[in-house]
Amino acid sequence: FMVSGKCDGEINRANPLGTKGELTTEFADVLQDIWSGRMSAVAPRDFKWKLERFAPQFSGWQQHDSHELLAFLLDGLHEDLNRVTKKPYFE
């Protein structure tokens, strides 16, 4: 889904809880670089810069908990790819 580029048409850029598709696009770029076979090593600098922009707690090069990164990444991907464009209001 991400490597083939099919996710581009599914990004919900209007979701206020998401990252306007920026994190998802960078993550897809990293996956495409990894699976393309064109490079022997991949440095995900652009992905880290986007991650820092939306999650300042990951700024710098200090050690962080991997589960916090994974939770933030999965939540960001979930919100960017959420198909619900207008959420109903319930009281």
C-alpha positions in Angstrom: 0.0 0.0 0.0 2.7 2.5 1.0 5.5 1.2 -1.4 3.2 1.1 -4.4 2.1 4.7 -3.8 -1.6 3.8 -3.5 -1.7 5.6 -0.1 -1.4 9.0 -1.9 -5.0 8.9 -3.0 -6.2 7.9 0.5 -4.7 10.7 2.5 -7.2 12.8 4.4 -5.5 16.2 4.4 -8.5 17.9 6.1 -8.4 15.9 9.3 -7.4 18.4 12.1 -6.1 15.5 14.2 -3.7 14.4 11.5 -0.5 15.9 10.0 -2.1 16.9 6.7 -0.5 13.8 5.1 3.0 15.1 5.7 4.1 12.3 8.1 2.5 9.6 5.9 4.1 10.9 2.8 7.6 10.9 4.4 7.0 7.5 5.9 6.0 6.1 2.4 9.1 7.7 0.9 11.3 5.9 3.4 9.6 2.6 2.8 10.0 3.1 -1.0 13.7 3.8 -0.6 14.2 0.7 1.6 12.3 -1.6 -0.8 13.5 -0.2 -4.1 16.9 -1.9 -3.9 18.6 1.1 -5.4 20.5 2.0 -2.3 22.6 -0.1 0.1 21.8 2.2 3.0 18.9 4.6 3.7 19.2 7.6 6.0 15.7 8.7 7.0 16.6 12.4 7.7 13.6 13.9 6.1 11.3 11.6 8.0 13.0 12.5 11.3 12.6 16.2 10.5 8.9 15.7 9.9 8.6 13.7 13.0 10.3 16.4 15.1 8.0 19.0 13.6 4.8 17.2 14.8 6.3 15.6 17.9 8.9 17.9 19.5 9.6 15.4 22.2 11.7 13.5 19.5 13.9 16.5 18.8 17.6 16.0 18.9 19.5 12.8 19.1 18.8 11.6 22.6 17.6 8.1 23.2 13.8 7.7 23.3 11.4 4.9 24.0 10.6 2.9 20.9 7.1 2.3 22.0 6.4 6.1 22.2 7.7 6.6 18.7 5.7 3.6 17.4 2.5 4.9 19.2 2.9 8.4 17.7 3.7 7.1 14.2 0.7 4.7 14.2 -1.6 7.4 15.5 -0.4 9.8 12.9 -0.8 7.3 10.0 -4.2 6.4 11.3 -5.4 10.0 11.4 -3.8 10.8 8.0 -5.5 7.8 6.4 -8.8 8.1 8.2 -11.6 8.0 5.6 -14.1 9.8 7.8 -14.1 13.3 6.4 -16.9 14.8 8.6 -17.3 13.3 12.0 -20.8 13.3 13.4 -21.4 15.1 16.7 -23.0 13.1 19.5 -24.2 14.6 22.8 
